Amino acid sequence: MKYKDIVINTLSLLSLIIYSQKSSAQFFEDSQAPLSQKWYKIETKNFQLIFPEEMKSKAPTLADQVNRSLRTTARNYKITPQKIPFIIHNTNLQTNGFVQLSPRKSELYSTAGAEPDNQTWLPNLILHESRHVSQFDKLTGKLRAPFFEQLALAYYGLTVPSWYFEGDATLTETIYSEGGRGRLPAFEMPIKANFQSNHNYSFNKYLLGSYKDIVPSYYTIGYLMTSTLKSELPSNYEADLFSELNKKPLYPYNINRVLKKKIGGNSAYLYNKTIANLSVIWAKKTSDYQYQKYTEINKKSNNYYNSNLLPKHKNGLIYFIKQNPQKTNAIYTYDAATNTENRLVKTGIQLTPHFDVNSNYILWDELRKDPRFNKRTYSVINIMDLKTGKINQLSKQTRYYSPILSPLDETIACVEVDLSNDSYLTLISLKNKSIIKRVKIGDSEQFQHPAFNPQGDKIIGIRLSQHGTALCEIDLKNDRITNLTPWGNQQYERPQYLSGIKIITKANFNGIDNIYTIDLLSGKKQLLTKAQFGAFNPFYDKDTRQLFFNDYQYNGYKIAQTSIDTAFDIAPETDYFSHYYATALTRDSVKNIAAVSVDTSQHYQIAPYRGLGRTFNFHSLSLSSSNFESFDNFKPGVFWLSNNILNTTQIALGYEYDTDIRKGVYSAELTYNKYFPKFSLRYENRGQIAAASIPNKPDSSIRFDWREHYISSQISIPLSFYRRDYIYSTGFNLATAYLRRYDLSRTDVKNFNYETAFPLTYQLYLNRNARMSSMDLYPRWGQNFSVTYRHTPFENNAKGEILSARTVFYLPGFMSNHGFQIRLSAQTGSGIYQYINDIPLVSGFSYYKYEKIKNTLLVNYRFPIAYPDLGLGSLAYIKRVKGGLFADYQNIHKHREISPKSFGAYLSLDFNAFRYPLPDFEFVVKGTYINDNTTTQRIVPTFSLNYTY
């Protein structure tokens, strides 16, 4: 029997699809530190401390803090934690830290930033993350590498709710130290303001968040709920709670089963009980607090929360940063004479809201990132000339915070933090951008919120050290640093000089955040404000003797003012704060362990961190080789995963079964991300099937199968960076592959291609998109371009090439947070690529007669409909309802008519399931009308469920 020539659908092997970099968050953190980083380690029996060269002098102290924190936080759980690596990153300025499984490690970002606190950053972070280590090990300690860490992560995530694991860690940092967020009135203030303003939101809303209302994260509500548990249950209840969880590991809502046994109710019951307790405490504590009602300046009608931060009265205007969910942050002005508000300039991403202004300039700091290595970020200074509107960036690749303008000359002062984690007051010339001087604050000390005196020769600021916090003064004539207040654990913010020997600052001496004056000779403190919930961000205008500040309300930070001559005395014993942690502190049998002094007798040996152990780290058997980032074309299988703890090398060895063709696939994949380009190499041994037609029998065919070796590789250079209110990404990718077939099941198949050698794919992309607010569905403005070229230069019998281009443009819609997406794509191919589609196809493409595609055009309009914050019990919590209209065009060069090939509408719901904050789900109902006479079905309904981490 003879057969006609056959065309086997192997072009998917040649079409190596390369995706542009996405900016979405990932469940598994996989970014890298810069290549220039030199790493060292300290090995102990309980942990491994890995740190960069600049932190060598501080590493022994950090090691001792890790040792004490692990010991302290494990006692409640009655375990000895397994050995775990702690990695110190000093190049990322974002304040963060985490513990993860798969692979098991903790990463700590050492730089404190400008966010005010009541103690130094890094020791508190170590204490918090050490508690997570104990939590993980108590529940999942028997599920270990090299096979079961991902299983342990899944079990932990399903068993321990977010409010507990973060709330317990936040309570731990509070009762095992002299600081911690639980000791800050501002931490519980948003919940207090909501309930005392009759906005009694549900447990689901506090747990899962809201687009439209201010609800603090599950850290806050979790801290309060675990405080209730620790106050009412026996000492060291945590060990028993986790043991009970492990008794029925597959029980649905396992935590509720255990809570009902312990306290007589589920998580919602505990939440309601906690709020009831707090309501009694708040009412009792503040019964004699006669707060002032301040008139809001620049009061506008807003559907959602709105904050006008950091008011400053200059040049007859009030300057402030506007922050709300509908818009990205920007600096505005308000003219009281005309009651008008105008946007002055949009800021980029800021670590902490900040700006300063005088008669000539306004300046602010912004976050920048390394284009390639995401674990290296910078903080730069931007300045705007108020007369010309011209904006300049004063610094590049710097670590500057909180810049301020000198009252006398063109000098800027700012806080600088070096890679050794030491803080400096740095003075910079506006004329030539050069550094005038740097004043070191002290070893391992932090410096925050500087402010000049009227003469410009002294600066006041906040000093943080192992002793706590204090206000200090730096004499710029001799660089002498003098504390103005005793060391303590007060959370100061934005101190300023007043007249004579007085200063003003935000503090909470009486348990509520307010603006105070402090007499530097007598130490006497007086209240300048008596806000109901809290007053922040003071600015004293000496010309009008008015104090401008932010008065916090349930719907944001409002601008208010009062006379500087209005002051209230406070009794030393006055305390309006709940101290909700206090009962838990008295009942904790291990609270004193954290007070143990540093063990100076312990000797830690420092050595370079290198070797094969740094490269290979097999930790898990998994059902997915991609960390479950997508379930598209999911095939059952098993993979053995290796990820080194610096995220530079990833290995996946696996087998999966393709149920569609009933063939197995063996694979091995290596990804290497240490250098500027990223490299990947993948091998597959897989089975395939195909069909050939029989001569003179066009309706008949015969199937056959074979196996094949497939090797692919890719080099990519993904770059992304920030420039004020825009995010840019660009990059280049190069990919190739080799295919070799064998074990053909039939010997009479003609023209069977046994080998495909090194088809090449190139891609170049450039994207520029405006930053999105939390309510935006598309960037307000965006331009995205991608060009891909594929060809087979080393093939004689399978020649072909294809060139494709994709463009996506974003435009603002007719109302706030509405948006247009216009996507135009084109392609041209020849040879084996002539029937390949390398561009997006129109909706409903498979429902009408095939036409060779040259180009497609999509016009898409999306808009929010409602923000219901609707809880369906514990099943789902709906945060947003969205709608959209679309029109798809095909081969617009051929068709003169305007009508689209298909068009339609869709409705989608953004929701969370089973009270888990992650993943975020989207359920989409889409209706497509096929506008083609050859269609087999005019109206095509589709349903989809998407998720993101």
Summary of the structure (lengths in Angstrom):
residues: 949
radius of gyration: 31.0
end to end distance: 55.5
largest distance: 108.8
contacts: 3105
relative contact order: 0.11
helix: 17%
strand: 42%
